[in-house]
């Protein structure tokens, strides 16, 4: 491997959290300025979701922990604390890579007890974040699932998925494959503030079109919708119109939820970027992680005619069972693993 001399050994300052999960080495490279990759050997690949989460899938695979997309609202931020990282800057720049995940997954899928339930990819951190350009974990994961006749779904903001479209179209001939793109911010300026490490809205619209050109359905997650920032009729109408024009076969729209340490990280960002909205967000989220029922109902009423207007009504065109099919999780949900 041409990066072999860039490694930092475990005894050279490795954090205890990383040592617990099998750290092999930590790597920095000029091509990914500001990001450290922590290569680990995982013991398991399939994750079973608690039944209390009430999601439409029971198993996930996540090749990465941490995410260079750096979305201000990412629900998965608190998971980095288990590794003795912080939920803020570290989550964005300290990316854990399960280098052997495809081999471990292939072994697990060969077990006689495996019943070939749908496996969801992209439910914690994005499988097509920038790290995938270096480590290329997804072709092996897709191959293992396809070979074992296991249906799967993918949710991503990453345009690198284009690379794997031939694999996905081939897989779709053998198993049920669902593909979804997350796109909730249509305004380029707000996008650069809110999701600084992600491909632009226009690039993701191009990805939707490419998925459709490859002969696959493409659901779009217009989520999370942000109060007073992306919830206006004008913004939703424009974004849904462009999504429909790109060829999407359905959409899901729901509002922002803020749980755990993500809440403080997001509110700190909001105070710097949009200080006039801090009071309203405190009011909206004063009772917990989820928007009030009244706001959720108003958002649904606002979005429904626009979804129908652009021919994206879910009862007419729906995403195959997978992460994008999930409704807004209830307050009791343990792990609303969508973003």
C-alpha positions, 0 to 999 in steps of 0.5 A: 500500500503506497500509504504504508509509511504514513501510519501511526502505530497504536502505541504512538498515542492511540486513544483508549476507545480506538484501542478497544475496537481493534485499531491497526493504524491512524493515517493522514494524507495530503489528498484528505487535508484535515482528516485522520483515518483510523483503520480498524479490524472489526469483529462483526459487520451486521448490526441488529437494530433494537425492536423499539426503534420501529424502523422498517429494517432490522439489520445494518452495515456501517463501514465507517464511523464519523463522517466528513460530510460535517452536517450540523444536524447529524444524529450520529454525532454522539456515537463518536463519544464511545471512542473518546472523541468529541461529537463536534469537530472530531466527528467530522475529521476523525473517521474510523474505517472498518477495513475488513468489513466486507470479509467479515460480512461475507462470513456472517452471511454464510451462517445457516442462521442468516435468514436474508432479511433486508440490510440497510446501508447508510443508516449511521454515517454515509457509506459514500462519504469522501473516505470511500474514494480511498478505501472502496469498501462498498463494492465488497459489501454490495458483492457480499450481499448480492452473492448471499441473495440478501436484499439491501438498501442504500441511503446517501448524499455522496455522488461517489455512488455513481461509481457503483451503479454497474454493480447495483444494476447487476445486483438488482437482477438478483436481489431487491435493491433500494437506492435513496438520495438525501437532499433537503437543502436547495439553496446553495448558500445555506447548503454550504453552511449546513452541510459543508462536506457534502456534494452540492444540491445540483450534484445530487440532482445529477446523481438522482438522474444517473440512478434513474438512467441506470434503470433503478428507482430512486427515492429522495429523503427531503429531510431534515426540514429546518424550521424557518430555514427550509420549510417555506412553501417556496423552498419546498416547491422549488426543491421538489420540482427539481427533484421530480425533474431529475426523475425521482420516483418518490419522496419522504419529507419530515422535520429536524430532530435534535437529540443528545449532544447533537442538540448543543452542537447544532444550537451553537452553530445556529447562534453563530449563523442565524442568531435571530432563530435561536429563541424560536428553536428553543421554543420548538424543542423545549419539550424534547428532541422532536418538533411539536405535533402541531408543527409536524402536522402543519409541515405535512399539510404544506408538503402534501399538495406539493408532492402531489403537484410534482408527481412524487406522491408516495402512494403512487411511486414508493421506495422499496423497503429500506431506510428511506421508507421510514416515517418520522420516528416517534419520541420513544424510538431508540435509534432513528438511524436515518442520517 
